[in-house]
Amino acid sequence: MKLLTKKQLKEKVGYSFSHIDRLEKANRFPQRVKPFGRNGRAFWVDEEVDDWIANLLLERGS
C-alpha cells in the first residue's frame, strides 16, 4: 500500500487543496488517513484514489 501526501494528491488529481477538502467533506472523495494519530500528517491511500479516478471515468462513459 502506498500513501500519498497532500502535495502528491494534488499533483495526481489536479485539484486545489480547498476543492479536495470540499469533496472529502461531502463524501465524494477518498477519506484521508492519519496513521500517526489525530495530530499527525494526513495521507491518502493511492489505490483508493486510483479507484475514485476509475469510477469518474466510468461515469463519464455512461
Biotite code that builds the C-alpha atoms (Angstrom):
import biotite.structure as struc

atoms = struc.array([
    struc.Atom([0.000, 0.000, 0.000], chain_id="A", res_id=1, res_name="MET", atom_name="CA", element="C"),
    struc.Atom([1.299, 3.415, -0.974], chain_id="A", res_id=2, res_name="LYS", atom_name="CA", element="C"),
    struc.Atom([0.309, 6.568, 0.884], chain_id="A", res_id=3, res_name="LEU", atom_name="CA", element="C"),
    struc.Atom([0.131, 9.960, -0.806], chain_id="A", res_id=4, res_name="LEU", atom_name="CA", element="C"),
    struc.Atom([0.865, 13.303, 0.814], chain_id="A", res_id=5, res_name="THR", atom_name="CA", element="C"),
    struc.Atom([-1.493, 16.178, 0.133], chain_id="A", res_id=6, res_name="LYS", atom_name="CA", element="C"),
    struc.Atom([1.031, 17.618, -2.338], chain_id="A", res_id=7, res_name="LYS", atom_name="CA", element="C"),
    struc.Atom([1.284, 14.295, -4.201], chain_id="A", res_id=8, res_name="GLN", atom_name="CA", element="C"),
    struc.Atom([-2.513, 14.011, -4.171], chain_id="A", res_id=9, res_name="LEU", atom_name="CA", element="C"),
    struc.Atom([-2.899, 17.491, -5.648], chain_id="A", res_id=10, res_name="LYS", atom_name="CA", element="C"),
    struc.Atom([-0.444, 16.619, -8.427], chain_id="A", res_id=11, res_name="GLU", atom_name="CA", element="C"),
    struc.Atom([-2.253, 13.339, -9.131], chain_id="A", res_id=12, res_name="LYS", atom_name="CA", element="C"),
    struc.Atom([-5.813, 14.674, -9.365], chain_id="A", res_id=13, res_name="VAL", atom_name="CA", element="C"),
    struc.Atom([-5.121, 18.266, -10.433], chain_id="A", res_id=14, res_name="GLY", atom_name="CA", element="C"),
    struc.Atom([-7.481, 19.811, -7.862], chain_id="A", res_id=15, res_name="TYR", atom_name="CA", element="C"),
    struc.Atom([-6.704, 22.574, -5.394], chain_id="A", res_id=16, res_name="SER", atom_name="CA", element="C"),
    struc.Atom([-6.357, 21.742, -1.707], chain_id="A", res_id=17, res_name="PHE", atom_name="CA", element="C"),
    struc.Atom([-9.628, 23.509, -0.935], chain_id="A", res_id=18, res_name="SER", atom_name="CA", element="C"),
    struc.Atom([-11.532, 21.579, -3.619], chain_id="A", res_id=19, res_name="HIS", atom_name="CA", element="C"),
    struc.Atom([-10.130, 18.283, -2.352], chain_id="A", res_id=20, res_name="ILE", atom_name="CA", element="C"),
    struc.Atom([-11.271, 19.242, 1.161], chain_id="A", res_id=21, res_name="ASP", atom_name="CA", element="C"),
    struc.Atom([-14.780, 20.099, -0.076], chain_id="A", res_id=22, res_name="ARG", atom_name="CA", element="C"),
    struc.Atom([-15.119, 16.811, -1.956], chain_id="A", res_id=23, res_name="LEU", atom_name="CA", element="C"),
    struc.Atom([-13.840, 14.874, 1.030], chain_id="A", res_id=24, res_name="GLU", atom_name="CA", element="C"),
    struc.Atom([-16.268, 16.587, 3.426], chain_id="A", res_id=25, res_name="LYS", atom_name="CA", element="C"),
    struc.Atom([-19.132, 15.761, 1.026], chain_id="A", res_id=26, res_name="ALA", atom_name="CA", element="C"),
    struc.Atom([-18.036, 12.078, 0.983], chain_id="A", res_id=27, res_name="ASN", atom_name="CA", element="C"),
    struc.Atom([-17.313, 12.343, -2.739], chain_id="A", res_id=28, res_name="ARG", atom_name="CA", element="C"),
    struc.Atom([-13.588, 11.672, -2.397], chain_id="A", res_id=29, res_name="PHE", atom_name="CA", element="C"),
    struc.Atom([-11.483, 9.055, -0.599], chain_id="A", res_id=30, res_name="PRO", atom_name="CA", element="C"),
    struc.Atom([-11.044, 9.896, 3.068], chain_id="A", res_id=31, res_name="GLN", atom_name="CA", element="C"),
    struc.Atom([-7.642, 10.760, 4.480], chain_id="A", res_id=32, res_name="ARG", atom_name="CA", element="C"),
    struc.Atom([-5.888, 8.529, 6.965], chain_id="A", res_id=33, res_name="VAL", atom_name="CA", element="C"),
    struc.Atom([-3.740, 9.646, 9.886], chain_id="A", res_id=34, res_name="LYS", atom_name="CA", element="C"),
    struc.Atom([-1.522, 6.689, 10.768], chain_id="A", res_id=35, res_name="PRO", atom_name="CA", element="C"),
    struc.Atom([0.330, 8.698, 13.414], chain_id="A", res_id=36, res_name="PHE", atom_name="CA", element="C"),
    struc.Atom([-2.717, 9.877, 15.370], chain_id="A", res_id=37, res_name="GLY", atom_name="CA", element="C"),
    struc.Atom([-5.066, 12.826, 15.232], chain_id="A", res_id=38, res_name="ARG", atom_name="CA", element="C"),
    struc.Atom([-2.317, 15.426, 15.167], chain_id="A", res_id=39, res_name="ASN", atom_name="CA", element="C"),
    struc.Atom([-0.144, 13.571, 12.655], chain_id="A", res_id=40, res_name="GLY", atom_name="CA", element="C"),
    struc.Atom([0.155, 14.215, 8.945], chain_id="A", res_id=41, res_name="ARG", atom_name="CA", element="C"),
    struc.Atom([-2.708, 13.268, 6.680], chain_id="A", res_id=42, res_name="ALA", atom_name="CA", element="C"),
    struc.Atom([-2.242, 10.813, 3.832], chain_id="A", res_id=43, res_name="PHE", atom_name="CA", element="C"),
    struc.Atom([-4.474, 9.243, 1.179], chain_id="A", res_id=44, res_name="TRP", atom_name="CA", element="C"),
    struc.Atom([-4.306, 5.633, 0.035], chain_id="A", res_id=45, res_name="VAL", atom_name="CA", element="C"),
    struc.Atom([-3.076, 5.647, -3.565], chain_id="A", res_id=46, res_name="ASP", atom_name="CA", element="C"),
    struc.Atom([-5.222, 2.664, -4.577], chain_id="A", res_id=47, res_name="GLU", atom_name="CA", element="C"),
    struc.Atom([-8.383, 4.368, -3.254], chain_id="A", res_id=48, res_name="GLU", atom_name="CA", element="C"),
    struc.Atom([-7.583, 7.470, -5.289], chain_id="A", res_id=49, res_name="VAL", atom_name="CA", element="C"),
    struc.Atom([-6.965, 5.315, -8.379], chain_id="A", res_id=50, res_name="ASP", atom_name="CA", element="C"),
    struc.Atom([-10.364, 3.642, -7.849], chain_id="A", res_id=51, res_name="ASP", atom_name="CA", element="C"),
    struc.Atom([-12.021, 7.051, -7.452], chain_id="A", res_id=52, res_name="TRP", atom_name="CA", element="C"),
    struc.Atom([-10.480, 8.223, -10.756], chain_id="A", res_id=53, res_name="ILE", atom_name="CA", element="C"),
    struc.Atom([-11.552, 4.995, -12.499], chain_id="A", res_id=54, res_name="ALA", atom_name="CA", element="C"),
    struc.Atom([-15.130, 5.498, -11.267], chain_id="A", res_id=55, res_name="ASN", atom_name="CA", element="C"),
    struc.Atom([-15.170, 9.060, -12.598], chain_id="A", res_id=56, res_name="LEU", atom_name="CA", element="C"),
    struc.Atom([-14.103, 7.753, -15.988], chain_id="A", res_id=57, res_name="LEU", atom_name="CA", element="C"),
    struc.Atom([-16.784, 5.051, -15.914], chain_id="A", res_id=58, res_name="LEU", atom_name="CA", element="C"),
    struc.Atom([-19.474, 7.610, -15.057], chain_id="A", res_id=59, res_name="GLU", atom_name="CA", element="C"),
    struc.Atom([-18.263, 9.807, -17.885], chain_id="A", res_id=60, res_name="ARG", atom_name="CA", element="C"),
    struc.Atom([-18.612, 6.954, -20.341], chain_id="A", res_id=61, res_name="GLY", atom_name="CA", element="C"),
    struc.Atom([-22.240, 6.189, -19.453], chain_id="A", res_id=62, res_name="SER", atom_name="CA", element="C"),
])
